[in-house]
Amino acid sequence: MAAIRYSKQREAIRMYLLSTKSHPTAEAVYNNIKNEHPRISLGTVYRNLNLLVEQGEALRLDCGDGVDHFDGDTRPHYHFACRGCGCVMDLEMDPIDHIDQIAGAGFDGEIQGHRVLFYGLCPDCRK
């Protein structure tokens, strides 16, 4: 596989993802970097986000709201999606990797991992 050429725009997208905990959509990424890169298009943002996900430098999250959210934090961790305001946030909690063994009990296939999305009301919406 050929090496991916360096891109200032891709690096700006990656750095933005690393700088935020908001789990932005592609449109939000675009809106936050277009002043720094006025010639960037929304299509370029989408292509570069997809490339970052393919390279393992970002996560794509399906939170059930019809749009993809992106996370620059690629370490194993869990997410929460608010059904009130739609925010997506990291949950600081101990790993629950034992659910792989629970799911694998009585299953003839091979469990290779899991994705868990918690949902409900965030602290602000709960008030």
Summary of the structure (lengths in Angstrom):
residues: 127
radius of gyration: 16.9
end to end distance: 51.6
largest distance: 54.8
contacts: 299
relative contact order: 0.15
helix: 35%
strand: 17%
